[in-house]
Amino acid sequence: MSNCNRHSPKHKAAADAQKAAAQAQDALTQIQQTSVAAKEAAPQNAKSASTISQPPGEGLIYKNSSDSVRLYGLIDLTGVHKNNADKAGNTVNDMPVAWFSGNRWGIEGEHALKDTDGLKAISSSKANMNYPPATWIRRASYSTGMRG
């Protein structure tokens, strides 16, 4: 007897996570296409140059002369298939809580303020996630401030 239910909360969480990953990939593709189009249309001087980079372990970073935005995160989906999971010999499919360090995402922004001698407005938003969906966002934090 199989305990796999395509309508279970864990299956839905996995489907939702796959959908979110696909949407993030689509957004990244759109950002890259927009960046290429902007670079082709903009004058080639250092002051108006913008870059999109993805340094290992740092997420996706957009920078121009006065702004930067960093999108980062980790999705740790683990699927477990157990044969003979109990005395009756049942098979169990499961998605346990993230094994590594939990699922999380965040976005950080920075904007140089004009005529302030280097003062910057900063913001940050981040959240930890888990499944099943009833506990999808476990912790979230938001902050704004100044740096300079």
N, CA, C and O atoms as a MOPAC input file, in Angstrom:
PM7 MOZYME 1SCF
protein

 N      0.84500 1    -1.18000 1     0.00000 1
 C      0.00000 1     0.00000 1     0.00000 1
 C      0.88900 1     1.24100 1     0.00000 1
 O      1.81000 1     1.34300 1     0.81000 1
 N      0.62700 1     2.15700 1    -0.87600 1
 C      1.44000 1     3.36700 1    -0.98100 1
 C      0.76600 1     4.49800 1    -0.21500 1
 O     -0.45500 1     4.65300 1    -0.24300 1
 N      1.57800 1     5.27100 1     0.45800 1
 C      1.07100 1     6.39100 1     1.23900 1
 C      1.25400 1     7.69600 1     0.47100 1
 O      1.16600 1     8.77700 1     1.05300 1
 N      1.50900 1     7.59900 1    -0.83200 1
 C      1.74500 1     8.78000 1    -1.67100 1
 C      0.40500 1     9.37200 1    -2.07900 1
 O     -0.38900 1     8.70400 1    -2.74000 1
 N      0.15000 1    10.58500 1    -1.70500 1
 C     -1.10300 1    11.26000 1    -2.03300 1
 C     -0.74800 1    12.54900 1    -2.75500 1
 O     -0.12400 1    13.43700 1    -2.17400 1
 N     -1.14200 1    12.65700 1    -4.02000 1
 C     -0.78800 1    13.81800 1    -4.83200 1
 C     -1.43700 1    15.10100 1    -4.32000 1
 O     -1.07200 1    16.19500 1    -4.74900 1
 N     -2.39600 1    14.97300 1    -3.40700 1
 C     -3.08200 1    16.15400 1    -2.88500 1
 C     -2.69100 1    16.43600 1    -1.43900 1
 O     -3.34000 1    17.24600 1    -0.77700 1
 N     -1.65400 1    15.79200 1    -0.94200 1
 C     -1.23100 1    16.00700 1     0.44100 1
 C     -0.57500 1    17.38000 1     0.58600 1
 O     -0.08400 1    17.93400 1    -0.39800 1
 N     -0.56100 1    17.93600 1     1.80500 1
 C      0.08300 1    19.25100 1     2.01200 1
 C      1.56100 1    19.24400 1     1.62300 1
 O      2.06800 1    20.24200 1     1.11000 1
 N      2.25000 1    18.14100 1     1.85800 1
 C      3.67900 1    18.09200 1     1.51800 1
 C      3.87500 1    18.06800 1     0.01200 1
 O      4.80500 1    18.69100 1    -0.50000 1
 N      3.01000 1    17.35600 1    -0.70600 1
 C      3.10800 1    17.33400 1    -2.16300 1
 C      2.80500 1    18.72400 1    -2.71000 1
 O      3.47300 1    19.18900 1    -3.63300 1
 N      1.79800 1    19.39000 1    -2.14200 1
 C      1.45700 1    20.74200 1    -2.57400 1
 C      2.61900 1    21.69400 1    -2.28700 1
 O      2.92200 1    22.56700 1    -3.10100 1
 N      3.26700 1    21.53000 1    -1.13500 1
 C      4.40600 1    22.39100 1    -0.80200 1
 C      5.52400 1    22.20300 1    -1.81100 1
 O      6.15200 1    23.17500 1    -2.23200 1
 N      5.77900 1    20.96200 1    -2.20100 1
 C      6.81800 1    20.70900 1    -3.19700 1
 C      6.43400 1    21.32900 1    -4.53300 1
 O      7.27200 1    21.93100 1    -5.20400 1
 N      5.16900 1    21.18400 1    -4.92100 1
 C      4.70300 1    21.77200 1    -6.17800 1
 C      4.79900 1    23.29500 1    -6.11700 1
 O      5.20400 1    23.93400 1    -7.08800 1
 N      4.42300 1    23.87900 1    -4.96800 1
 C      4.52000 1    25.33200 1    -4.80000 1
 C      5.96900 1    25.79200 1    -4.87500 1
 O      6.26100 1    26.82700 1    -5.47400 1
 N      6.87800 1    25.03300 1    -4.27300 1
 C      8.30200 1    25.39500 1    -4.30300 1
 C      8.84400 1    25.30300 1    -5.72400 1
 O      9.62800 1    26.15600 1    -6.14000 1
 N      8.43700 1    24.28000 1    -6.47400 1
 C      8.86900 1    24.16500 1    -7.86600 1
 C      8.32500 1    25.31000 1    -8.69100 1
 O      9.02900 1    25.85100 1    -9.54500 1
 N      7.07100 1    25.68800 1    -8.44500 1
 C      6.47200 1    26.81200 1    -9.16300 1
 C      7.22400 1    28.10500 1    -8.83500 1
 O      7.49900 1    28.90800 1    -9.72600 1
 N      7.55600 1    28.30500 1    -7.55000 1
 C      8.28900 1    29.50800 1    -7.13600 1
 C      9.67800 1    29.53200 1    -7.77200 1
 O     10.14700 1    30.59000 1    -8.19300 1
 N     10.33500 1    28.38200 1    -7.84500 1
 C     11.65500 1    28.31700 1    -8.47200 1
 C     11.56100 1    28.65600 1    -9.95600 1
 O     12.42300 1    29.35700 1   -10.48600 1
 N     10.52000 1    28.16300 1   -10.63300 1
 C     10.32500 1    28.47400 1   -12.05100 1
 C     10.05400 1    29.96700 1   -12.23700 1
 O     10.56600 1    30.57700 1   -13.17600 1
 N      9.24900 1    30.55900 1   -11.34300 1
 C      8.96500 1    31.98900 1   -11.43000 1
 C     10.23200 1    32.81100 1   -11.18700 1
 O     10.45000 1    33.82700 1   -11.84700 1
 N     11.05800 1    32.37800 1   -10.25000 1
 C     12.31700 1    33.07900 1    -9.97900 1
 C     13.24200 1    32.99500 1   -11.18600 1
 O     13.90200 1    33.97400 1   -11.53400 1
 N     13.29400 1    31.82700 1   -11.82800 1
 C     14.12000 1    31.66400 1   -13.02500 1
 C     13.61000 1    32.56200 1   -14.14700 1
 O     14.40500 1    33.17900 1   -14.85600 1
 N     12.28200 1    32.64100 1   -14.31400 1
 C     11.70000 1    33.52300 1   -15.32900 1
 C     12.04800 1    34.98400 1   -15.03400 1
 O     12.38700 1    35.74300 1   -15.94200 1
 N     11.96200 1    35.37100 1   -13.75700 1
 C     12.29500 1    36.74500 1   -13.36800 1
 C     13.76100 1    37.04300 1   -13.65300 1
 O     14.09300 1    38.12200 1   -14.14400 1
 N     14.64300 1    36.08600 1   -13.34700 1
 C     16.07100 1    36.26400 1   -13.62100 1
 C     16.30400 1    36.44000 1   -15.12000 1
 O     17.07800 1    37.30400 1   -15.53100 1
 N     15.64000 1    35.62800 1   -15.93400 1
 C     15.77600 1    35.73600 1   -17.38400 1
 C     15.30800 1    37.10900 1   -17.86100 1
 O     15.95600 1    37.72200 1   -18.70800 1
 N     14.18600 1    37.59700 1   -17.32400 1
 C     13.68400 1    38.91600 1   -17.71200 1
 C     14.65700 1    40.01300 1   -17.29400 1
 O     14.88800 1    40.96000 1   -18.04600 1
 N     15.23200 1    39.88700 1   -16.08800 1
 C     16.20200 1    40.88300 1   -15.61600 1
 C     17.42000 1    40.89000 1   -16.53500 1
 O     17.91500 1    41.95000 1   -16.91800 1
 N     17.89800 1    39.69500 1   -16.88600 1
 C     19.06400 1    39.61400 1   -17.76300 1
 C     18.76700 1    40.20100 1   -19.13300 1
 O     19.59600 1    40.92100 1   -19.68800 1
 N     17.58800 1    39.90400 1   -19.69000 1
 C     17.20900 1    40.45600 1   -20.99400 1
 C     17.08100 1    41.97300 1   -20.93100 1
 O     17.52600 1    42.67800 1   -21.83600 1
 N     16.47000 1    42.47500 1   -19.85500 1
 C     16.32300 1    43.91200 1   -19.68000 1
 C     17.68200 1    44.57900 1   -19.54500 1
 O     17.91300 1    45.65600 1   -20.09500 1
 N     18.58100 1    43.93000 1   -18.80800 1
 C     19.92200 1    44.47600 1   -18.63300 1
 C     20.66100 1    44.55600 1   -19.96400 1
 O     21.31700 1    45.55700 1   -20.25500 1
 N     20.55400 1    43.49900 1   -20.77300 1
 C     21.21100 1    43.49500 1   -22.08100 1
 C     20.64300 1    44.61400 1   -22.94500 1
 O     21.39300 1    45.34600 1   -23.59000 1
 N     19.31200 1    44.74700 1   -22.95700 1
 C     18.67300 1    45.79800 1   -23.75600 1
 C     19.09100 1    47.18500 1   -23.26600 1
 O     19.34500 1    48.07700 1   -24.07500 1
 N     19.16300 1    47.36800 1   -21.95800 1
 C     19.55100 1    48.66200 1   -21.39400 1
 C     21.00200 1    48.99000 1   -21.73700 1
 O     21.32600 1    50.13500 1   -22.05300 1
 N     21.87100 1    47.98300 1   -21.67300 1
 C     23.28100 1    48.21400 1   -22.00700 1
 C     23.44200 1    48.59000 1   -23.47400 1
 O     24.27400 1    49.43200 1   -23.81100 1
 N     22.64900 1    47.97100 1   -24.35000 1
 C     22.73300 1    48.27100 1   -25.77700 1
 C     22.19800 1    49.67000 1   -26.07800 1
 O     22.68900 1    50.33700 1   -26.98900 1
 N     21.18600 1    50.12400 1   -25.31400 1
 C     20.56500 1    51.42200 1   -25.56800 1
 C     21.28000 1    52.57600 1   -24.87100 1
 O     21.17400 1    53.71800 1   -25.31800 1
 N     21.99900 1    52.30600 1   -23.79800 1
 C     22.62000 1    53.36600 1   -23.00100 1
 C     23.97300 1    53.77500 1   -23.58400 1
 O     24.66500 1    52.96600 1   -24.20200 1
 N     24.34100 1    55.04400 1   -23.37900 1
 C     25.68600 1    55.46900 1   -23.78200 1
 C     26.72800 1    54.68800 1   -22.98800 1
 O     26.50800 1    54.34400 1   -21.82700 1
 N     27.85000 1    54.41700 1   -23.61700 1
 C     28.89000 1    53.59800 1   -22.97900 1
 C     29.85600 1    54.47300 1   -22.17400 1
 O     31.03700 1    54.57200 1   -22.50900 1
 N     29.35000 1    55.10400 1   -21.11300 1
 C     30.26400 1    55.81500 1   -20.22900 1
 C     30.15400 1    55.21400 1   -18.83300 1
 O     29.14500 1    54.59400 1   -18.50100 1
 N     31.16100 1    55.39100 1   -18.03700 1
 C     31.24500 1    54.73100 1   -16.73100 1
 C     30.14900 1    55.19100 1   -15.77600 1
 O     29.72600 1    54.42400 1   -14.91200 1
 N     29.68400 1    56.42800 1   -15.91700 1
 C     28.71200 1    56.93900 1   -14.96500 1
 C     27.34200 1    56.27000 1   -15.11000 1
 O     26.63800 1    56.11100 1   -14.11300 1
 N     26.94600 1    55.87700 1   -16.32200 1
 C     25.62400 1    55.29300 1   -16.51500 1
 C     25.65400 1    53.76900 1   -16.58200 1
 O     24.61600 1    53.14500 1   -16.80700 1
 N     26.81300 1    53.16400 1   -16.39200 1
 C     26.92800 1    51.71400 1   -16.50800 1
 C     26.21900 1    51.01200 1   -15.35700 1
 O     26.30000 1    51.43800 1   -14.20400 1
 N     25.52400 1    49.93000 1   -15.69000 1
 C     24.91800 1    49.09500 1   -14.67300 1
 C     25.36000 1    47.66200 1   -14.91200 1
 O     25.65800 1    47.27200 1   -16.04100 1
 N     25.40000 1    46.88400 1   -13.84300 1
 C     25.83600 1    45.49700 1   -13.96800 1
 C     24.90200 1    44.58000 1   -13.19100 1
 O     24.31100 1    44.96600 1   -12.18300 1
 N     24.79100 1    43.37000 1   -13.68600 1
 C     24.12100 1    42.30100 1   -12.96300 1
 C     25.14300 1    41.19000 1   -12.82800 1
 O     25.72500 1    40.74600 1   -13.81800 1
 N     25.35900 1    40.74200 1   -11.60400 1
 C     26.33700 1    39.68200 1   -11.37800 1
 C     25.75700 1    38.64500 1   -10.42200 1
 O     24.76700 1    38.88700 1    -9.73200 1
 N     26.39700 1    37.50000 1   -10.40500 1
 C     25.97200 1    36.42200 1    -9.51800 1
 C     27.21600 1    35.77600 1    -8.90800 1
 O     27.57800 1    34.65900 1    -9.27700 1
 N     27.87500 1    36.47900 1    -7.97100 1
 C     29.05600 1    35.90400 1    -7.33200 1
 C     28.67000 1    34.64600 1    -6.55100 1
 O     27.59400 1    34.59800 1    -5.95600 1
 N     29.52900 1    33.63700 1    -6.54700 1
 C     29.20100 1    32.39500 1    -5.82300 1
 C     28.84100 1    32.66900 1    -4.36200 1
 O     29.59000 1    33.32500 1    -3.63900 1
 N     27.69200 1    32.15900 1    -3.94500 1
 C     27.26200 1    32.27800 1    -2.55900 1
 C     26.69800 1    33.62600 1    -2.15800 1
 O     26.38500 1    33.82300 1    -0.98300 1
 N     26.55500 1    34.56600 1    -3.08800 1
 C     26.08100 1    35.89900 1    -2.72700 1
 C     24.74400 1    36.27500 1    -3.34800 1
 O     24.22900 1    37.35400 1    -3.05400 1
 N     24.16500 1    35.43800 1    -4.19100 1
 C     22.88800 1    35.74100 1    -4.80400 1
 C     23.04900 1    36.51100 1    -6.09600 1
 O     24.11100 1    36.49300 1    -6.71800 1
 N     21.99500 1    37.18300 1    -6.49000 1
 C     21.96200 1    37.97400 1    -7.71000 1
 C     22.08100 1    39.44300 1    -7.32400 1
 O     21.32000 1    39.93200 1    -6.48900 1
 N     23.04000 1    40.15200 1    -7.93300 1
 C     23.31700 1    41.54200 1    -7.55600 1
 C     23.19900 1    42.45600 1    -8.77300 1
 O     23.80900 1    42.21400 1    -9.81500 1
 N     22.40000 1    43.51300 1    -8.61600 1
 C     22.28600 1    44.55700 1    -9.63300 1
 C     22.92700 1    45.81300 1    -9.05700 1
 O     22.63900 1    46.19800 1    -7.92400 1
 N     23.80300 1    46.45900 1    -9.84500 1
 C     24.44700 1    47.69800 1    -9.39500 1
 C     24.48500 1    48.70100 1   -10.53200 1
 O     24.66500 1    48.34400 1   -11.69600 1
 N     24.31200 1    49.96900 1   -10.16700 1
 C     24.61900 1    51.05900 1   -11.07500 1
 C     25.36000 1    52.11600 1   -10.26700 1
 O     25.80700 1    51.83500 1    -9.15400 1
 N     25.49700 1    53.30700 1   -10.79600 1
 C     26.33600 1    54.30700 1   -10.12600 1
 C     25.81700 1    54.72700 1    -8.75200 1
 O     26.60800 1    55.14000 1    -7.90400 1
 N     24.50900 1    54.63200 1    -8.51100 1
 C     24.00300 1    55.08400 1    -7.21100 1
 C     23.16900 1    54.04000 1    -6.46800 1
 O     22.80600 1    54.26100 1    -5.31300 1
 N     22.85900 1    52.91500 1    -7.10200 1
 C     21.97400 1    51.92900 1    -6.48500 1
 C     22.56500 1    50.52700 1    -6.54800 1
 O     23.37800 1    50.21100 1    -7.41700 1
 N     22.13500 1    49.69800 1    -5.60500 1
 C     22.43300 1    48.26700 1    -5.69900 1
 C     21.28200 1    47.50400 1    -5.04800 1
 O     20.67300 1    47.96300 1    -4.08100 1
 N     21.00300 1    46.33100 1    -5.60600 1
 C     19.96900 1    45.44600 1    -5.08200 1
 C     20.53900 1    44.03700 1    -5.10300 1
 O     21.13800 1    43.61100 1    -6.09200 1
 N     20.34700 1    43.31500 1    -3.99900 1
 C     20.82600 1    41.93300 1    -3.92200 1
 C     19.65900 1    41.03000 1    -3.54900 1
 O     18.98600 1    41.25900 1    -2.54400 1
 N     19.42300 1    40.00700 1    -4.35800 1
 C     18.40900 1    38.99500 1    -4.10900 1
 C     19.14600 1    37.69900 1    -3.79800 1
 O     20.00900 1    37.27100 1    -4.56400 1
 N     18.80700 1    37.07800 1    -2.67800 1
 C     19.51700 1    35.86100 1    -2.29200 1
 C     18.55800 1    34.86800 1    -1.65700 1
 O     17.44900 1    35.22800 1    -1.26200 1
 N     18.98500 1    33.64000 1    -1.56400 1
 C     18.14200 1    32.64400 1    -0.91000 1
 C     18.65600 1    31.23200 1    -1.06100 1
 O     19.64400 1    30.96600 1    -1.74600 1
 N     17.94600 1    30.33000 1    -0.39200 1
 C     18.27300 1    28.90700 1    -0.42400 1
 C     16.97300 1    28.13100 1    -0.27500 1
 O     16.19600 1    28.38000 1     0.64800 1
 N     16.74100 1    27.19700 1    -1.17800 1
 C     15.60300 1    26.29400 1    -1.04700 1
 C     16.17400 1    24.89800 1    -0.91000 1
 O     16.85000 1    24.40100 1    -1.81000 1
 N     15.90100 1    24.27300 1     0.21600 1
 C     16.39700 1    22.92800 1     0.50600 1
 C     15.20200 1    21.98700 1     0.53800 1
 O     14.53700 1    21.85600 1     1.56500 1
 N     14.92900 1    21.33200 1    -0.58800 1
 C     13.83400 1    20.37000 1    -0.66100 1
 C     14.43100 1    18.97000 1    -0.63700 1
 O     15.26400 1    18.62600 1    -1.47500 1
 N     14.01200 1    18.19100 1     0.30300 1
 C     14.48600 1    16.81900 1     0.42300 1
 C     13.28900 1    15.89100 1     0.30000 1
 O     12.32000 1    16.00400 1     1.05100 1
 N     13.36400 1    14.98400 1    -0.64200 1
 C     12.31900 1    13.97900 1    -0.79000 1
 C     12.83400 1    12.64900 1    -0.25800 1
 O     13.96100 1    12.25000 1    -0.55100 1
 N     12.01600 1    11.97700 1     0.51300 1
 C     12.41300 1    10.69400 1     1.09900 1
 C     11.40100 1     9.63700 1     0.67700 1
 O     10.19300 1     9.82700 1     0.81900 1
 N     11.90300 1     8.52800 1     0.16300 1
 C     11.07400 1     7.37700 1    -0.20000 1
 C     11.56000 1     6.20800 1     0.64800 1
 O     12.71400 1     5.79200 1     0.53800 1
 N     10.67700 1     5.67600 1     1.49700 1
 C     11.05900 1     4.58000 1     2.39000 1
 C     10.27100 1     3.32700 1     2.02500 1
 O      9.04100 1     3.32500 1     2.06100 1
 N     10.99100 1     2.26100 1     1.67400 1
 C     10.37000 1     0.95200 1     1.49400 1
 C     10.29700 1     0.28300 1     2.85800 1
 O     11.17300 1     0.48400 1     3.69900 1
 N      9.26700 1    -0.50100 1     3.07900 1
 C      9.11400 1    -1.21700 1     4.34700 1
 C      9.27400 1    -0.27200 1     5.53900 1
 O     10.02900 1    -0.54500 1     6.47200 1
 N      8.54900 1     0.83900 1     5.48300 1
 C      8.68300 1     1.88400 1     6.49400 1
 C      8.08900 1     1.50300 1     7.84600 1
 O      8.41300 1     2.11800 1     8.86200 1
 N      7.23000 1     0.50400 1     7.86300 1
 C      6.64600 1     0.07900 1     9.13400 1
 C      6.53400 1    -1.44500 1     9.15500 1
 O      6.94300 1    -2.11900 1     8.20900 1
 N      5.98700 1    -1.97100 1    10.22600 1
 C      5.88000 1    -3.42900 1    10.37600 1
 C      5.02200 1    -4.06300 1     9.29300 1
 O      5.21800 1    -5.22700 1     8.94500 1
 N      4.06000 1    -3.29300 1     8.75200 1
 C      3.19100 1    -3.81300 1     7.70300 1
 C      3.86700 1    -3.80200 1     6.33300 1
 O      3.31200 1    -4.32600 1     5.36700 1
 N      5.04900 1    -3.21600 1     6.23900 1
 C      5.78800 1    -3.17400 1     4.98000 1
 C      5.35000 1    -2.07700 1     4.03200 1
 O      5.63600 1    -2.14500 1     2.83600 1
 N      4.66300 1    -1.06700 1     4.54200 1
 C      4.18500 1     0.03700 1     3.70400 1
 C      5.33900 1     0.89300 1     3.19600 1
 O      6.39300 1     0.99400 1     3.82400 1
 N      5.10700 1     1.50000 1     2.05100 1
 C      6.04400 1     2.46100 1     1.48300 1
 C      5.56700 1     3.85600 1     1.86100 1
 O      4.37000 1     4.13900 1     1.81900 1
 N      6.49200 1     4.71800 1     2.22500 1
 C      6.14800 1     6.08000 1     2.62700 1
 C      6.97700 1     7.06100 1     1.80400 1
 O      8.19400 1     6.91700 1     1.68300 1
 N      6.30300 1     8.05500 1     1.24400 1
 C      6.96800 1     9.17900 1     0.59300 1
 C      6.78200 1    10.38800 1     1.49200 1
 O      5.67600 1    10.65000 1     1.96400 1
 N      7.85300 1    11.12200 1     1.72900 1
 C      7.79900 1    12.19800 1     2.70200 1
 C      8.71300 1    13.33300 1     2.27500 1
 O      9.66800 1    13.12200 1     1.52800 1
 N      8.42000 1    14.52900 1     2.74600 1
 C      9.30100 1    15.68000 1     2.57900 1
 C      9.55800 1    16.24100 1     3.96900 1
 O      8.80900 1    17.09600 1     4.44200 1
 N     10.61100 1    15.76800 1     4.62500 1
 C     10.88300 1    16.23700 1     5.98000 1
 C     11.32700 1    17.69800 1     5.99800 1
 O     11.59900 1    18.29400 1     4.95600 1
 N     11.39200 1    18.25200 1     7.18400 1
 C     11.86400 1    19.62600 1     7.35700 1
 C     13.26800 1    19.73400 1     6.76000 1
 O     14.05100 1    18.78700 1     6.81600 1
 N     13.57000 1    20.89100 1     6.19400 1
 C     14.84900 1    21.10900 1     5.51900 1
 C     16.01700 1    20.58800 1     6.34800 1
 O     16.16100 1    20.92100 1     7.52400 1
 N     16.83100 1    19.78100 1     5.72400 1
 C     17.92600 1    19.11600 1     6.42800 1
 C     19.09700 1    20.05300 1     6.67300 1
 O     19.69300 1    20.02800 1     7.75000 1
 N     19.43400 1    20.87900 1     5.69000 1
 C     20.66500 1    21.66100 1     5.76700 1
 C     20.55100 1    22.79100 1     6.78900 1
 O     21.06900 1    22.67200 1     7.89900 1
 N     19.89700 1    23.86000 1     6.43700 1
 C     19.79600 1    24.97900 1     7.37600 1
 C     18.51800 1    25.77200 1     7.19600 1
 O     18.42200 1    26.91200 1     7.65000 1
 N     17.56100 1    25.19300 1     6.55200 1
 C     16.28700 1    25.87600 1     6.38100 1
 C     16.22000 1    26.66700 1     5.09200 1
 O     17.23900 1    27.07900 1     4.53800 1
 N     15.01100 1    26.86700 1     4.63300 1
 C     14.76900 1    27.62900 1     3.41900 1
 C     14.67000 1    29.10800 1     3.77700 1
 O     14.08300 1    29.47400 1     4.79400 1
 N     15.24900 1    29.94600 1     2.93100 1
 C     15.21100 1    31.37800 1     3.21700 1
 C     15.41000 1    32.17000 1     1.92500 1
 O     15.94900 1    31.66300 1     0.94000 1
 N     14.96900 1    33.40300 1     1.95500 1
 C     15.20400 1    34.32300 1     0.86100 1
 C     15.29400 1    35.72900 1     1.44000 1
 O     14.84600 1    35.98400 1     2.55800 1
 N     15.87100 1    36.62500 1     0.67500 1
 C     15.95500 1    38.00400 1     1.13200 1
 C     16.30100 1    38.94000 1    -0.01000 1
 O     16.76600 1    38.52000 1    -1.07000 1
 N     16.06500 1    40.20000 1     0.23200 1
 C     16.43300 1    41.23600 1    -0.73300 1
 C     17.00100 1    42.41800 1     0.05800 1
 O     16.43400 1    42.83000 1     1.07000 1
 N     18.10600 1    42.94400 1    -0.41000 1
 C     18.75100 1    44.09900 1     0.22500 1
 C     18.92200 1    45.19000 1    -0.83100 1
 O     19.24000 1    44.89900 1    -1.98400 1
 N     18.71500 1    46.42700 1    -0.44100 1
 C     18.86100 1    47.53200 1    -1.37300 1
 C     19.63700 1    48.67500 1    -0.76700 1
 O     19.66900 1    48.85700 1     0.45000 1
 N     20.26600 1    49.44700 1    -1.64400 1
 C     21.06800 1    50.58900 1    -1.20900 1
 C     20.96200 1    51.67000 1    -2.28500 1
 O     21.07800 1    51.37600 1    -3.47500 1
 N     20.74100 1    52.92500 1    -1.86500 1
 C     20.61700 1    54.04200 1    -2.79900 1
 C     21.42800 1    55.22200 1    -2.28100 1
 O     21.23200 1    55.68000 1    -1.15600 1
 N     22.34000 1    55.70600 1    -3.11500 1
 C     23.15500 1    56.87100 1    -2.75500 1
 C     22.29300 1    58.13100 1    -2.83900 1
 O     21.67100 1    58.39600 1    -3.86800 1
 N     22.26000 1    58.89600 1    -1.76400 1
 C     21.47200 1    60.12800 1    -1.72100 1
 C     22.27700 1    61.28300 1    -2.29200 1
 O     23.45300 1    61.44300 1    -1.96500 1
 N     21.65800 1    62.08300 1    -3.13700 1
 C     22.33700 1    63.20500 1    -3.78000 1
 C     22.70100 1    64.26700 1    -2.75400 1
 O     21.98200 1    64.48800 1    -1.78000 1
 N     23.82100 1    64.91200 1    -2.99200 1
 C     24.27600 1    66.05000 1    -2.18800 1
 C     24.36900 1    65.74200 1    -0.69200 1
 O     24.05100 1    66.59900 1     0.13300 1
 N     24.80200 1    64.52300 1    -0.33200 1
 C     24.91600 1    64.15400 1     1.08500 1
 C     26.31100 1    63.67700 1     1.45100 1
 O     26.51500 1    63.17500 1     2.55600 1
 N     27.26600 1    63.81900 1     0.56000 1
 C     28.64300 1    63.43900 1     0.85400 1
 C     28.77400 1    61.95400 1     1.20100 1
 O     29.47300 1    61.59000 1     2.14700 1
 N     28.09000 1    61.09400 1     0.42300 1
 C     28.23900 1    59.65400 1     0.58300 1
 C     27.18200 1    58.95000 1     1.41000 1
 O     27.27400 1    57.73900 1     1.61500 1
 N     26.17600 1    59.67600 1     1.89200 1
 C     25.12200 1    59.04900 1     2.68400 1
 C     24.23800 1    58.18900 1     1.78300 1
 O     23.89000 1    58.59500 1     0.67400 1
 N     23.87400 1    56.98900 1     2.26800 1
 C     23.06300 1    56.05500 1     1.48900 1
 C     21.85200 1    55.60800 1     2.29200 1
 O     21.93500 1    55.39800 1     3.50200 1
 N     20.71800 1    55.46600 1     1.59800 1
 C     19.52800 1    54.86100 1     2.19800 1
 C     19.64200 1    53.35700 1     1.96500 1
 O     19.98000 1    52.92000 1     0.86500 1
 N     19.35900 1    52.56700 1     3.00200 1
 C     19.46500 1    51.12000 1     2.88300 1
 C     18.16100 1    50.46400 1     3.32200 1
 O     17.41900 1    51.02000 1     4.13200 1
 N     17.88800 1    49.27800 1     2.78200 1
 C     16.71100 1    48.52300 1     3.19800 1
 C     17.00700 1    47.03800 1     3.08500 1
 O     17.87200 1    46.61300 1     2.32000 1
 N     16.27400 1    46.26300 1     3.86200 1
 C     16.47000 1    44.81900 1     3.87100 1
 C     15.14100 1    44.14700 1     4.20400 1
 O     14.38200 1    44.62800 1     5.04600 1
 N     14.87700 1    43.04500 1     3.54100 1
 C     13.70800 1    42.23800 1     3.83800 1
 C     14.12400 1    40.78600 1     3.68200 1
 O     14.72100 1    40.41500 1     2.67200 1
 N     13.81100 1    39.95800 1     4.68100 1
 C     14.18000 1    38.55300 1     4.58400 1
 C     13.16700 1    37.69600 1     5.32200 1
 O     12.47900 1    38.16000 1     6.23100 1
 N     13.09000 1    36.43300 1     4.91200 1
 C     12.13900 1    35.51600 1     5.52800 1
 C     12.70400 1    34.10500 1     5.51900 1
 O     13.42100 1    33.70800 1     4.60000 1
 N     12.36600 1    33.35800 1     6.55800 1
 C     12.66900 1    31.93100 1     6.62000 1
 C     11.38000 1    31.20200 1     6.31100 1
 O     10.30800 1    31.62900 1     6.73700 1
 N     11.47000 1    30.10400 1     5.57300 1
 C     10.28100 1    29.37600 1     5.15600 1
 C     10.39900 1    27.91500 1     5.54900 1
 O     11.49400 1    27.39700 1     5.76900 1
 N      9.27100 1    27.27600 1     5.63100 1
 C      9.22900 1    25.84900 1     5.91200 1
 C      7.97700 1    25.28800 1     5.29100 1
 O      7.09600 1    26.04700 1     4.88500 1
 N      7.87800 1    24.01500 1     5.21000 1
 C      6.64700 1    23.37800 1     4.78200 1
 C      6.22600 1    22.40000 1     5.85500 1
 O      7.10200 1    21.94800 1     6.59100 1
 N      4.99900 1    22.04100 1     6.00900 1
 C      3.87400 1    22.23100 1     5.10300 1
 C      3.47300 1    23.70400 1     4.99900 1
 O      3.90800 1    24.53300 1     5.79800 1
 N      2.63200 1    24.02000 1     3.99500 1
 C      2.29200 1    25.41700 1     3.72700 1
 C      1.69300 1    26.17600 1     4.90400 1
 O      1.79100 1    27.40200 1     4.95200 1
 N      1.08100 1    25.48700 1     5.84400 1
 C      0.49400 1    26.18300 1     6.99800 1
 C      1.57000 1    26.92800 1     7.78300 1
 O      1.26300 1    27.88900 1     8.48800 1
 N      2.81000 1    26.50400 1     7.67100 1
 C      3.91200 1    27.17500 1     8.36700 1
 C      4.93300 1    27.69200 1     7.35800 1
 O      6.12300 1    27.76800 1     7.66700 1
 N      4.47800 1    28.04900 1     6.15000 1
 C      5.40900 1    28.39100 1     5.07500 1
 C      6.36800 1    29.51100 1     5.48300 1
 O      7.58100 1    29.33500 1     5.37100 1
 N      5.87200 1    30.64300 1     5.94800 1
 C      6.78500 1    31.70000 1     6.40200 1
 C      6.81000 1    31.66300 1     7.91700 1
 O      5.81900 1    31.97100 1     8.57900 1
 N      7.94800 1    31.28500 1     8.45000 1
 C      8.09100 1    31.13400 1     9.89400 1
 C      8.57700 1    32.41300 1    10.55400 1
 O      8.13200 1    32.75800 1    11.64900 1
 N      9.48600 1    33.11500 1     9.89600 1
 C     10.06500 1    34.31600 1    10.46700 1
 C     10.31400 1    35.30400 1     9.33500 1
 O     10.80800 1    34.92400 1     8.27300 1
 N      9.98500 1    36.52800 1     9.55000 1
 C     10.25800 1    37.54800 1     8.54800 1
 C     10.76400 1    38.79300 1     9.26400 1
 O     10.35000 1    39.08200 1    10.38600 1
 N     11.65900 1    39.52700 1     8.61200 1
 C     12.13400 1    40.77200 1     9.19600 1
 C     12.34900 1    41.80000 1     8.09400 1
 O     12.69000 1    41.46000 1     6.96100 1
 N     12.14600 1    43.04400 1     8.44400 1
 C     12.27700 1    44.15400 1     7.51700 1
 C     13.02500 1    45.26700 1     8.23000 1
 O     12.81900 1    45.50400 1     9.42100 1
 N     13.88300 1    45.94100 1     7.50200 1
 C     14.59100 1    47.06700 1     8.12200 1
 C     14.92200 1    48.11200 1     7.07700 1
 O     15.07900 1    47.80700 1     5.89500 1
 N     15.02500 1    49.35200 1     7.53300 1
 C     15.46900 1    50.45200 1     6.68900 1
 C     16.42200 1    51.30100 1     7.52500 1
 O     16.41100 1    51.23100 1     8.75400 1
 N     17.23000 1    52.08800 1     6.86400 1
 C     18.15100 1    52.93300 1     7.61500 1
 C     19.01900 1    53.75800 1     6.70000 1
 O     18.74600 1    53.89300 1     5.50700 1
 N     20.06400 1    54.30500 1     7.27200 1
 C     21.03200 1    55.13600 1     6.54800 1
 C     22.42300 1    54.58900 1     6.82000 1
 O     22.70300 1    54.03800 1     7.88500 1
 N     23.27400 1    54.75300 1     5.83900 1
 C     24.67100 1    54.35300 1     5.97000 1
 C     25.52100 1    55.43200 1     5.32500 1
 O     25.15700 1    55.98100 1     4.28500 1
 N     26.63400 1    55.72900 1     5.93200 1
 C     27.47300 1    56.72200 1     5.27100 1
 C     28.48600 1    57.33500 1     6.13900 1
 O     29.25200 1    58.18700 1     5.68900 1

